[in-house]
Amino acid sequence: MPRRAAPAHRARSSGRTHLRRAAWLLGLALVALLVVRPTWAAWTDSAQLTGTTVTAGSLDLRLDGADSRATTTLSMPVMVPGSSSAELVSVQNNGTAKLTWTFSGSLSGTGASAYATASALTVTVRSGATVSGSGSAATCSGGTALASSVALGTTSTSLVTAQGPLSAGGSTSVCVQVTLDAAAPSTLMGATASVALTAGASSVVS
């Protein structure tokens, strides 16, 4: 029996299906080409900057050439209200880096708390000053006040904030004065305390 020819609309539909499939396959091939790209060898080069060396500096703050210096000049074995002692101290930078320096002080000993409670023992620090008088009547005269009658306590008390900078090998002179306040109470009679003054240093970026 003879076969019937397919209707024209079915032939056209089949043709469109083939075209869409061909277009989809072509698109897939293009995407594959974009995603899977060949790699090429890249030329590279480099250059170096050499010859740089670094060395850390050192901090070495000293008082009159020593890391720890004892003094009896500021001692007052028989003081009364208004008594004071004074001494010149050289602050020195024995390191290789610039520094700023500070001073702090504290009291210790059996009578330390009594002096601290009464705020009776004070310290004055002046730069570029001289010592006037002697013994328990010595004072710092002239120069510039860095600390004025600061009362000491049993814990560290800041006396002089950062000063300087002080270059390597440099030094500066300060006058330190310890005073029993003129209004010190009689309850302090016979009380003994030790005064400790500490200089501190911090590096300076320059």
Residue frames as qw, qx, qy, qz and C-alpha x, y, z in Angstrom:
[[0.000, 0.891, 0.454, 0.000, 0.00, 0.00, 0.00],
 [0.423, 0.553, -0.047, 0.717, 1.53, 3.36, -0.97],
 [0.406, -0.431, -0.450, 0.669, 2.82, 5.60, 2.01],
 [0.065, 0.928, 0.340, 0.136, 1.23, 8.91, 2.50],
 [0.410, 0.454, -0.178, 0.771, 3.31, 12.03, 2.35],
 [0.334, -0.439, -0.537, 0.639, 3.71, 13.83, 5.68],
 [0.071, 0.921, 0.382, 0.023, 1.62, 16.94, 6.01],
 [0.427, 0.655, -0.077, 0.618, 3.40, 20.19, 5.12],
 [0.345, -0.822, 0.168, -0.420, 2.99, 21.71, 8.64],
 [0.894, -0.412, 0.149, 0.093, 4.60, 18.62, 10.22],
 [0.788, 0.314, 0.028, 0.529, 7.54, 18.92, 7.84],
 [0.124, 0.779, -0.114, 0.604, 7.94, 22.59, 8.67],
 [0.644, -0.709, 0.147, -0.247, 7.76, 21.83, 12.43],
 [0.941, -0.150, 0.099, 0.287, 10.37, 19.13, 12.09],
 [0.581, 0.542, -0.028, 0.606, 12.62, 21.51, 10.18],
 [0.185, -0.829, 0.152, -0.505, 12.31, 24.17, 12.87],
 [0.844, -0.522, 0.124, -0.028, 13.15, 21.57, 15.54],
 [0.869, 0.133, 0.050, 0.475, 16.32, 20.63, 13.65],
 [0.295, 0.714, -0.062, 0.633, 17.27, 24.28, 13.29],
 [0.483, -0.789, 0.146, -0.351, 16.75, 24.96, 17.01],
 [0.927, -0.314, 0.120, 0.167, 18.79, 21.88, 17.90],
 [0.721, 0.381, 0.014, 0.578, 21.57, 22.95, 15.55],
 [0.011, 0.806, -0.099, 0.583, 21.53, 26.48, 17.01],
 [0.714, -0.666, 0.130, -0.174, 21.65, 25.07, 20.58],
 [0.926, -0.072, 0.097, 0.359, 24.58, 22.83, 19.71],
 [0.494, 0.594, -0.020, 0.634, 26.38, 25.76, 18.06],
 [0.289, -0.829, 0.122, -0.463, 25.81, 27.91, 21.15],
 [0.873, -0.470, 0.126, 0.041, 27.11, 25.13, 23.40],
 [0.828, 0.220, 0.041, 0.514, 30.22, 24.85, 21.24],
 [0.199, 0.753, -0.074, 0.623, 30.82, 28.63, 21.48],
 [0.582, -0.749, 0.140, -0.285, 30.44, 28.54, 25.26],
 [0.941, -0.203, 0.101, 0.253, 32.90, 25.66, 25.43],
 [0.631, 0.478, -0.015, 0.611, 35.37, 27.68, 23.39],
 [0.109, -0.812, 0.117, -0.562, 35.00, 30.65, 25.74],
 [0.750, -0.615, 0.166, -0.180, 35.35, 28.60, 28.93],
 [0.876, -0.187, 0.299, 0.328, 38.09, 26.24, 27.81],
 [0.361, 0.912, -0.193, -0.025, 40.61, 28.71, 26.48],
 [0.859, 0.191, -0.238, 0.411, 44.15, 27.68, 25.71],
 [0.481, -0.833, 0.061, 0.268, 46.91, 28.93, 28.05],
 [0.601, 0.700, -0.192, 0.334, 50.04, 30.70, 26.90],
 [0.725, -0.265, -0.230, 0.593, 53.44, 30.88, 28.63],
 [0.013, -0.990, -0.074, -0.121, 54.06, 34.41, 30.03],
 [0.611, 0.354, -0.317, 0.633, 57.53, 35.92, 30.12],
 [0.500, -0.848, -0.175, 0.027, 58.57, 37.30, 33.52],
 [0.519, 0.453, -0.315, 0.653, 61.44, 39.32, 34.91],
 [0.554, -0.779, -0.267, 0.120, 62.52, 40.79, 38.26],
 [0.356, 0.634, -0.294, 0.621, 64.91, 43.35, 39.73],
 [0.680, -0.499, -0.439, 0.308, 66.38, 43.64, 43.23],
 [0.034, -0.861, 0.196, -0.468, 67.25, 46.51, 45.55],
 [0.863, -0.231, -0.337, 0.297, 70.09, 45.34, 47.79],
 [0.449, 0.356, -0.297, 0.764, 72.75, 46.72, 50.09],
 [0.400, -0.658, 0.014, -0.638, 70.40, 47.82, 52.91],
 [0.532, -0.085, -0.737, 0.408, 71.49, 47.03, 56.48],
 [0.419, -0.729, -0.105, -0.531, 69.78, 47.97, 59.73],
 [0.472, 0.043, -0.678, 0.562, 71.11, 48.17, 63.28],
 [0.433, -0.774, -0.442, -0.131, 69.01, 48.78, 66.38],
 [0.093, 0.666, -0.328, 0.663, 70.07, 51.70, 68.54],
 [0.560, -0.271, -0.687, 0.374, 70.54, 51.53, 72.30],
 [0.307, -0.824, -0.061, -0.473, 69.20, 53.51, 75.26],
 [0.689, -0.158, -0.471, 0.529, 71.53, 54.08, 78.19],
 [0.185, -0.852, -0.054, -0.487, 70.42, 56.82, 80.56],
 [0.668, -0.126, -0.480, 0.555, 72.83, 57.65, 83.34],
 [0.286, -0.941, -0.093, -0.154, 72.98, 60.05, 86.27],
 [0.229, -0.858, 0.460, 0.022, 76.45, 61.50, 86.79],
 [0.333, 0.539, -0.761, -0.138, 77.89, 58.65, 84.72],
 [0.103, -0.106, 0.958, -0.247, 76.26, 55.82, 86.68],
 [0.415, -0.305, -0.720, -0.466, 73.20, 53.62, 86.25],
 [0.605, -0.674, -0.423, -0.033, 72.64, 53.68, 90.01],
 [0.328, 0.454, -0.322, 0.764, 74.07, 56.52, 92.05],
 [0.512, -0.630, -0.527, 0.249, 73.88, 56.96, 95.82],
 [0.173, 0.584, -0.097, 0.787, 73.96, 60.43, 97.33],
 [0.432, -0.490, -0.592, 0.473, 74.12, 61.75, 100.89],
 [0.144, 0.100, 0.028, 0.984, 74.02, 65.40, 99.83],
 [0.405, -0.405, -0.375, -0.729, 70.20, 65.43, 99.84],
 [0.574, -0.381, -0.697, 0.199, 70.01, 63.76, 103.27],
 [0.178, -0.608, 0.178, -0.753, 68.79, 65.88, 106.20],
 [0.488, -0.129, -0.816, 0.282, 69.28, 64.07, 109.53],
 [0.155, -0.480, -0.566, 0.652, 67.88, 66.91, 111.65],
 [0.021, 0.323, 0.420, 0.848, 65.31, 68.77, 109.58],
 [0.108, 0.459, 0.570, -0.673, 62.54, 71.08, 110.73],
 [0.421, 0.749, 0.511, -0.024, 59.64, 72.62, 108.79],
 [0.244, 0.951, -0.100, -0.159, 61.10, 74.66, 105.94],
 [0.469, -0.531, 0.620, 0.336, 64.40, 72.72, 105.80],
 [0.805, 0.574, 0.023, -0.147, 65.66, 71.83, 102.32],
 [0.554, -0.422, 0.568, 0.439, 68.63, 70.22, 100.64],
 [0.625, 0.733, -0.025, -0.268, 69.76, 70.57, 97.02],
 [0.582, -0.339, 0.617, 0.408, 72.16, 68.93, 94.59],
 [0.450, 0.608, -0.370, -0.539, 73.15, 69.24, 90.93],
 [0.730, 0.013, 0.682, 0.044, 72.69, 66.09, 88.86],
 [0.185, 0.464, -0.572, -0.651, 73.87, 65.45, 85.31],
 [0.802, 0.295, 0.447, -0.265, 71.39, 63.54, 83.13],
 [0.034, -0.556, 0.677, 0.482, 73.38, 61.77, 80.42],
 [0.889, 0.355, 0.050, -0.285, 72.59, 59.82, 77.25],
 [0.327, -0.552, 0.737, 0.215, 75.27, 57.13, 77.03],
 [0.719, 0.280, 0.637, 0.010, 73.44, 55.21, 74.28],
 [0.308, -0.033, 0.581, 0.753, 73.33, 55.58, 70.51],
 [0.002, -0.598, -0.667, -0.445, 69.72, 56.72, 70.03],
 [0.133, -0.386, 0.093, -0.908, 68.03, 60.00, 70.89],
 [0.354, -0.411, -0.822, 0.174, 65.90, 59.90, 74.01],
 [0.302, -0.663, -0.016, -0.685, 63.54, 61.87, 76.19],
 [0.397, 0.006, -0.777, 0.489, 63.87, 61.61, 79.95],
 [0.510, -0.658, -0.267, -0.485, 61.60, 61.85, 82.96],
 [0.120, 0.274, -0.728, 0.617, 61.89, 61.96, 86.75],
 [0.682, -0.492, -0.377, -0.388, 59.73, 60.22, 89.34],
 [0.083, 0.413, -0.687, 0.592, 60.09, 59.73, 93.07],
 [0.740, -0.424, -0.449, -0.267, 58.78, 57.76, 96.03],
 [0.283, -0.629, 0.529, -0.496, 59.19, 57.31, 99.79],
 [0.815, -0.110, -0.569, -0.009, 60.01, 54.20, 101.77],
 [0.267, 0.232, -0.642, 0.680, 60.91, 53.39, 105.35],
 [0.204, -0.407, -0.805, 0.380, 59.10, 53.42, 108.69],
 [0.045, 0.555, 0.320, -0.767, 57.95, 57.04, 108.43],
 [0.093, 0.049, 0.627, 0.772, 57.08, 57.02, 104.73],
 [0.114, -0.596, -0.761, -0.229, 53.33, 56.69, 105.24],
 [0.243, -0.738, -0.379, 0.502, 53.28, 59.54, 107.75],
 [0.160, -0.404, 0.275, 0.858, 55.12, 61.89, 105.38],
 [0.015, 0.210, 0.757, 0.619, 52.93, 60.80, 102.47],
 [0.141, -0.680, -0.717, 0.051, 49.69, 61.31, 104.41],
 [0.197, -0.777, -0.199, 0.564, 50.75, 64.80, 105.40],
 [0.586, 0.718, 0.183, 0.328, 52.09, 65.59, 101.89],
 [0.391, -0.894, 0.078, 0.206, 55.00, 67.06, 103.83],
 [0.529, -0.417, 0.509, 0.536, 58.08, 65.99, 101.87],
 [0.585, 0.768, 0.167, -0.198, 58.29, 67.68, 98.46],
 [0.649, -0.110, 0.429, 0.618, 60.68, 67.68, 95.50],
 [0.322, 0.882, -0.001, -0.344, 61.56, 70.54, 93.16],
 [0.720, 0.023, 0.447, 0.530, 63.54, 70.03, 89.95],
 [0.228, 0.910, -0.015, -0.346, 65.00, 72.92, 87.94],
 [0.817, 0.303, 0.203, 0.446, 67.08, 72.82, 84.76],
 [0.418, 0.598, -0.023, 0.684, 70.01, 75.17, 84.30],
 [0.453, -0.853, -0.058, -0.253, 69.92, 76.09, 87.99],
 [0.372, 0.452, -0.620, 0.522, 72.56, 76.48, 90.67],
 [0.626, -0.485, -0.580, 0.191, 72.67, 75.51, 94.34],
 [0.047, -0.688, 0.198, -0.697, 72.35, 78.31, 96.86],
 [0.623, -0.572, 0.322, -0.426, 73.16, 77.82, 100.55],
 [0.368, 0.328, -0.864, 0.102, 74.30, 74.58, 102.13],
 [0.044, 0.013, 0.893, -0.447, 73.22, 71.72, 104.38],
 [0.070, 0.543, 0.829, -0.112, 69.55, 71.90, 105.40],
 [0.134, 0.772, 0.187, -0.592, 69.27, 75.40, 103.98],
 [0.204, -0.221, 0.655, 0.693, 70.34, 74.58, 100.40],
 [0.560, 0.597, 0.415, -0.398, 67.96, 75.46, 97.56],
 [0.539, 0.271, 0.556, 0.572, 67.91, 75.41, 93.75],
 [0.052, 0.742, 0.123, -0.657, 68.12, 78.89, 92.29],
 [0.203, 0.555, -0.429, -0.683, 67.53, 80.23, 88.78],
 [0.067, -0.046, 0.935, 0.345, 67.00, 78.17, 85.67],
 [0.549, -0.100, -0.380, -0.738, 63.64, 76.74, 84.63],
 [0.524, -0.153, 0.673, -0.499, 61.27, 74.88, 86.93],
 [0.409, 0.077, -0.822, -0.388, 60.48, 71.36, 85.69],
 [0.555, -0.475, -0.682, -0.025, 58.76, 70.31, 88.94],
 [0.057, -0.504, 0.273, -0.817, 57.71, 72.62, 91.77],
 [0.320, -0.235, 0.638, -0.660, 57.18, 71.32, 95.31],
 [0.740, -0.034, -0.510, -0.437, 55.60, 67.99, 94.29],
 [0.609, -0.449, 0.513, -0.406, 54.67, 65.92, 97.38],
 [0.327, 0.296, -0.890, -0.117, 56.06, 62.39, 97.42],
 [0.841, -0.220, 0.082, -0.488, 54.02, 59.30, 98.29],
 [0.621, -0.352, 0.700, -0.015, 54.78, 55.67, 99.01],
 [0.751, 0.377, 0.504, 0.202, 54.16, 54.79, 95.37],
 [0.470, 0.042, 0.332, 0.817, 55.90, 56.28, 92.35],
 [0.133, 0.854, 0.322, -0.386, 54.98, 59.92, 91.79],
 [0.593, 0.540, 0.256, 0.540, 55.66, 61.66, 88.48],
 [0.345, -0.677, -0.081, 0.645, 57.89, 64.68, 88.98],
 [0.060, 0.573, -0.386, -0.720, 59.16, 65.67, 85.52],
 [0.799, 0.471, 0.328, -0.180, 57.35, 64.83, 82.29],
 [0.821, 0.247, 0.282, 0.431, 59.26, 64.00, 79.08],
 [0.072, -0.902, 0.194, 0.378, 62.16, 66.37, 78.46],
 [0.541, -0.212, 0.623, 0.524, 64.54, 66.51, 75.52],
 [0.989, 0.047, -0.109, 0.093, 65.27, 65.05, 73.13],
 [0.401, -0.761, 0.482, 0.168, 68.78, 64.33, 74.34],
 [0.714, 0.568, -0.390, -0.125, 71.13, 63.21, 71.57],
 [0.950, -0.084, -0.171, 0.246, 73.57, 60.33, 71.90],
 [0.625, 0.106, -0.225, 0.740, 76.48, 61.46, 74.05],
 [0.080, -0.624, -0.050, -0.775, 74.55, 64.51, 75.24],
 [0.404, -0.349, -0.688, 0.492, 73.86, 65.62, 78.79],
 [0.164, -0.701, -0.157, -0.676, 71.91, 68.21, 80.71],
 [0.255, 0.047, -0.671, 0.694, 72.21, 69.48, 84.27],
 [0.458, -0.638, -0.404, -0.470, 69.31, 69.65, 86.70],
 [0.013, -0.323, 0.611, -0.722, 69.09, 70.78, 90.30],
 [0.576, -0.397, -0.692, -0.175, 67.08, 68.57, 92.66],
 [0.118, -0.373, 0.440, -0.809, 65.71, 70.02, 95.90],
 [0.492, -0.390, -0.779, 0.004, 64.07, 68.08, 98.75],
 [0.126, -0.387, 0.225, -0.885, 62.02, 70.14, 101.22],
 [0.177, -0.411, -0.833, 0.324, 60.11, 69.53, 104.43],
 [0.061, -0.694, -0.445, -0.563, 57.00, 71.64, 103.98],
 [0.034, 0.329, -0.357, 0.874, 56.80, 74.70, 106.21],
 [0.638, -0.285, 0.073, -0.712, 53.39, 73.51, 107.41],
 [0.586, 0.070, -0.807, 0.026, 54.54, 69.98, 108.31],
 [0.682, -0.615, -0.127, -0.376, 52.68, 68.73, 111.42],
 [0.234, -0.663, 0.637, -0.316, 54.48, 68.04, 114.70],
 [0.929, -0.083, 0.292, -0.211, 53.37, 64.40, 114.45],
 [0.818, 0.516, -0.205, 0.148, 56.30, 63.93, 112.06],
 [0.167, -0.814, 0.520, -0.197, 58.92, 64.64, 114.71],
 [0.486, -0.415, 0.768, -0.032, 61.45, 61.81, 114.70],
 [0.852, 0.370, 0.334, -0.158, 59.92, 60.16, 111.63],
 [0.244, -0.511, 0.654, 0.502, 62.43, 58.74, 109.13],
 [0.790, 0.508, 0.309, -0.150, 61.94, 58.04, 105.44],
 [0.475, -0.250, 0.560, 0.631, 64.11, 57.34, 102.42],
 [0.469, 0.717, 0.016, -0.516, 63.70, 59.26, 99.17],
 [0.590, 0.004, 0.679, 0.438, 64.21, 57.42, 95.88],
 [0.372, 0.714, -0.082, -0.587, 64.38, 59.41, 92.65],
 [0.668, 0.104, 0.680, 0.286, 64.25, 57.56, 89.33],
 [0.235, 0.571, -0.328, -0.715, 65.09, 58.87, 85.86],
 [0.713, 0.289, 0.639, 0.000, 63.42, 57.13, 82.93],
 [0.003, 0.445, -0.508, -0.737, 64.16, 57.24, 79.19],
 [0.701, 0.478, 0.505, -0.159, 62.13, 56.71, 76.02],
 [0.489, 0.013, 0.538, 0.687, 63.41, 56.49, 72.45],
 [0.274, 0.709, 0.092, -0.643, 62.71, 59.26, 69.95],
 [0.691, 0.427, 0.499, 0.301, 62.03, 58.69, 66.25],
 [0.020, -0.823, 0.148, 0.549, 64.14, 61.10, 64.21]]
